[in-house]
């Protein structure tokens, strides 16, 4: 093709969910299953079907409301849309497909993919819902039985430029529905959840994090609930669960995941958490000044016990500096000290004692742990400094400093070239003078500082 089209951000939801009357999340059962395969060149359907990832390893998948894919989302990808289509009445039906680039539309004689046949196609490309560009886009009349499910599938391959895919049909009474709406479609291919990767047992040191993960063959429409022992974990409703920080009392805890969709449910294997005792004392990772000569930030190797970490007596600085406050900043690894004023230039030595970590048997930092630091203050570039706006009134052309100098008999003369450096001053005064002249009927001559 084609015209250059701006692509939308290509974000595909892995699950589509709706709320039941009780508020519980339920898997969507109506619509079209969309599977996307990225990173494939070419524009023909064969480029998609010959790719190593087709059909069992899609890059992403979602459930669409009706038989139309998102428009103008990516380049070099293919997609497969599958569903059960349920005719509302018995009779002859016509189908159309529109796409950019090539596409093929399949319909089975029943609800099994094994009996599918090509009924329409796009040999080139069309605009979105452009149904009459090629004769191949329309099927022959097809006799269907009302209320019976039929497997339907659309394949599309996109090269570059615009992209779209949609399917419509005509009912026996000549009504055209474009695209085929949600109430005629049922999601195909979900089946009960199948686990492809079970959660593994984890060994961590207390204070660390433990993550358990389960993966499904197909995650579309799945809901998750992690359990610790026999009880549900509040808020643990995704494919992964992380416990942090891990305590020594968590040793031996068991975790599993209950997974369900509209077709059934299953439980994962149980994973066991092993917690090792923390015997490593905390250390100092870095010490920096925060640009204020009364603030010092200390980053430790691990989270600290609040009582000892925020005690000012745990810290001392040489050269007569007094620590007046110690507080956590953002997390339990970072402590910010408030001090008396420090000077730029000298090297300061920070000494830390009695700070402990959060282990069940706390470990204390090594006695007289020290780090050095200094204040590196950089003068501001005068090019970035500019006086504040003038106030209105007769004296607005002189600042308080200038008026005070003039009162003492000191007068200022503009330096050569000042207008080139400060054109806005001249423009401002010129506009003011012009307004005054227009008001009084004559031009006033003034010297401006």
N, C-alpha and C positions, 0 to 999 in steps of 0.2 A: 504494500500500500504505500505511502500514505501521508496524510498530513501529520505534522508534529503536534502531538497532544501532551499537555502537562499531566503527569501521572499523580494520582492521589497516593497518599501513604498507604502501603500495602500491609494492612494488619488484619489477620484472619483469626477469628475466635476459635479456640479449640473445642469449646462446648457451648451449646445453646440451651438455656434452661427457662422454665416458666414456673409460676407459683400456683400451687393448688389451694383449695379452700382453707386448709389448715395452716397455710404458710410454708409448708415443706416444699423444698425444691424438687421438681419432677422433671424427668427427661422429656424433651419434645418428641412427639411421635408423628406429627404431620409435617409435610414439607419435603425438601429434596436434599439428599446428602451430597455435599460438594467436596471433592478431593482435589487438591492443587499440587502440581509437580513443578518445581522451579528449576531454573538453570538448564533449560533444554533449548537448543537452537532450532531454527527451521520454522516452517509454517504449516506443514502437512500433518494430518492426523497420525500418519505412520511414524513421524518423528517422536510423537508422544508414546505410541504403543510399543515402539522398539527400544524405548529407554529402559535402562536396567532397573529403575525404581518403580516402573509401572507394572502391575497395579498395586503391589503390596506395600509400598513404602512412600506414601504421599508426604510432601513437605508440611502440609497443614490440611485441616478439614473443618467443616462447619455444616450446619443445617440451615438451608435457605427457606424462606417463607413460601415462595412460589418458584416457578420454573424459569428463573432468570438470575444469572450470575452478576456480581458487581462489575461495573463498567470502568474501563481505563484505569487499571490498578497496577500493571506490571508489564515487563517485556520478557521474552524468552521463557515462557512457561506454558504448561498445558493443564487442562482440568477435565474431570469426569463428574457429571451430574447423574445420579441414579435415584430412582423412586419406584413405588407402585402407583400407577395411575388407575383411578376407579371411575369408569364412565357412569354418569347418572341415569342413563337409559340405554336400551338396546337399539342398535342401528349403525349406520355408516358414519365414520369419523374421518376428518381430514387433519393432517398435522403439518406444521411449518417449522423450520429452524432458521435462525438468523445468527450470524457470528462474524467475528474478526479475530484471527484469520480463518483457516479451514475448519470444518466441523462435520460430524456425522451423527444422525439420529437413529437410534435402534428401538424396536418394539418387539416384545416377545408375544407369542400366542397364548401364554399363560403367565404365571407369576415367577417363572424360573428364568435366569439369564441364559441358560443353555439353548433356549429356543429363540433367542433374539435375532432379528434381521434388520438390515439397513433399510429405512423407509424414506429418508430425506438427507440432504447434505448441502454444504456450501463449498464449492470448489475454489473460491477466491476469498473475498471478504465482503461484508455488508456493513452499513451503519446499524446502530442499535435499533432492533425491531423493524428492520427493512426487509419485508417478507417476499418481495416480488422481483428481486434482481436477477435470480437464476431460476430456471425451471426446476432444477433439482431440489430446490428448497421445499417444495410441496410434495406431500405423499399422495399416493393413489387413495381412493376411498377404502377404508378398512372397517370391516364389520366387527363390532365389539358387543359383549353382553353386559347389560346394566348391572352394577353392583359387584362385578367380578374384578379382581385385581389383575393388572398386567404390568410386567416389568418393563420399564422405560429407561433409556440411557442416552446421554448426549456426551460426545467427546469433542473437545476443541483444542486447537493449537495456536498460540500467539507467537508472532515473531517480534515485531517492534511497532511502535506507533499506538493507535487506538486499539482497544480490545473490548469485546462484548460477546454475550451468548444468551439466547432466549429461545423458548419453544412455546408455540400457541397451538390451539386446535379449534375445530368447528364441530359443534354438536349436531345430531341428526335433525334438529329443528332449525338449523342454519345459524344458530347463535355462535359467535366467535368469542372465545375467551383468550386474551393475550396479556401477559403470559398465562399458562395454565395455572389456575389459582390454588391456594393452600387447601381448600376444602375438597379438591379432587386428588390430593397427593398424600401418600403415606411414606415415611422414611424407610428406605431399604438398607439392609445389610448390617444393622446394629448387632442383633443377637445379644445373649447374656455377656457380661464382661469376661474377657479372657486376659489373664495376667501374663505378661511377657517377661517381667523382671520382679522377683519377690524382694521385699525389704530384707536387708542384711543386718546381722548383729554388728554392734559397734562397741569399740573399746576406746574410752577417752579418759583424760586426766580431769579430776574435779576442777570446776571452774570453767571448763571448756564447753563446747557445743556438740550435740549428737543429732544427726539428721537421718531419718528413715524415709525411703522412697519406694514407691510401687509404680510400675509402668504397665500399661495395657496395650494389647494388640491394636485396639481402636478406642480412643478416649471420648469420642463424640457422645454426648448425652449422659456421660457417667457422673455420678456423685460419689463423694468419698466421706468416710467417717473413721478417724483413727481412734483406737481404744488403748488404754493402759490397763493391763489386766482385763477385768470384765467391764470396766466403766468407760463411757465415752469421754473424750478429751474435748472440752469446750473450744469451739473455734477451729478445730483441726479438721478442715473440710476440703483439703486439696490433696494432690498426689504425693506431697512430701510433708513431713512433720519434723520440726526442729525443737529440741529441748535445750534451753540455754538460760542461765549457766547451769551446768550439771553439778549436783551435790553428791557427797559421798553416800548419802541416804538413798540415792537413785540406783545404786549398784544392784544388779539382778532384776531390775524392772523389765517387763515384757510388753511389747507393742505389736499391734496388728492393725490392718485396715479392712473395713467393710465397704464394699463397692457395689453400686447398683445402677441399673438403667431401666428403661421401659420394658426390656425383654427378660430381666432376671437380676440375680445378685450373686456375689461370691465373697469369700474371706481370703485374705492373704495369709501367708505363713507368719508365724510369730517370730519376731526378732528380739534378742536379748541385749540389754545395755550393761556393759561392764565398766565400772568406774574405778580408776586407779587413784591412790592417795597422792596428793600434791606434796612433794617434799622439797620443792625448789623455791628458795626465797626470792622476793622481788628484786629487781635491779633498775637502775636509771637508764633509760634509752636516750633521752636528750634533755637539754636545758636551754631555753631560749628566752630572750627579752621580747616583750610584746610591743615595743615601740613607745611604751610609757616607762619613764625612769623609776616607777614604783611598782612594776608588775614583772613577775618571772613565772614562766610556765615550765612544769616538769612533766615529762612523759615517762611513765613506768612500764615495766615489761608485762604487767598483768594487773587485773583489777585489785584494788586495795580495800582493806577494812576502813570504814569511814572514821571510826573513833581515833585511830592513830594517824591516818593520812591527813586529817583536817586539824590536827593539834599543832599549834605554832611552835611548841617546844621541840617538835621533831626536826626542825630546820634551823640552820644558822648560816649567816653569810659574813665573811670577813670584811675588813676595812670599815668597821663601825656601823654596818647596816643592820637594822632591826627588822625582823619579820613580824608584822602586825596582824596578819590574817592568812588563813590557808583554806581553800575551798576546792571542791571538785568542779571541773569545767567540761560539761558535755558527757563525760563518761567517768567511770571509776578508775581509769588509768591515768587521767590527766589532772594534776593539781596546780592551781594558780596561787602564787604567793603575793600578797600585798606587803610592800616594804617601805621603809623610809627612803628618801630620795637618793638615787645613785647617780654617778657622774659618767659621762662618756670618756673612754680612754682606759681607765684601770681595768685589770683583769680581776674578776671576783671569783671566789671559791665558795660553792654551796656545799654544806655538809648535812647529811641526812642520817638520822638514827631512829630506831624504834618503830619504823613504819612496817606494818604487817599486811600479808595478803589475806584472801578470804577462804583459805583452806579450812577443813574441819578442825585440824590442828594447825593454827596459823604459823606461817613461816615469817621470820623477821629479817628485814634487810640487813646486810653486813654492817657491822659497827663502823661508824665514821665513813660511810660511802660518800665520795666527793666527785664533783664535776665543776669545771671552770666555765665561765661565760663572761661576756663583756657587752657594753652598750655601744652599738654602732648607729649613731644618729646622723642622718643625712640632711643637710640644709635644703630648704625648699628652693626650687628654681624660680628666680624673680620673674621670669617670663610668664609664669602661671599666676602671678599675683596681679590683682586689679582692684582699684578703689571701689568703694560702694557707690550706689547711685546718688546723684545730687538731689537735694530737696528743693522744693519750689520757693521762690521769693527773691527779693533783690540781692541777697548775699549768696545765692545759690552757686555763683561762679567761683567762690573761694571757700576752702574748707576751714574748719576751726583753727587748724595750725597756721594757715596763711593769715587769717584775720588777726590772730594773736601776734604774729610777726609784724604785720603792718602797724598794729597799735604801738609797737615798740620802735617804730621808725625803720623797719627792715622791709624792703620791697623786692619782689622777685621779677626777673625778666625771663621770658621763654628762651630756651636753648634753640640754636639753629636746627632746623629740620624737625621741630616738634610736631608740626602738623602732619608730616608724612608718617610719623610713628603713632600718632593718636588722631587719626582722621575723624573719628566719631565725635571728638570734642568740638572740632571746628564745625562739623555738620550740625551738631546740636545747637550751638550758639548762633549759627547762621539762620537756622529755622526760627529760633526764638526772636532774633533781631528782625527778620522779615515780618513776623506776626505783629511785633510791636509797631513797626513802621506802617504797616497796613492799617493799624488801629488809629494811630495818631496823625497819619497823613504825611509824615516826613520820616526820614531814616536817621536813627541815632547812631553816632559813631562811638564805639566803646573799645577800650583795651581789655582783652581777656587774658587772664593768667592761665 
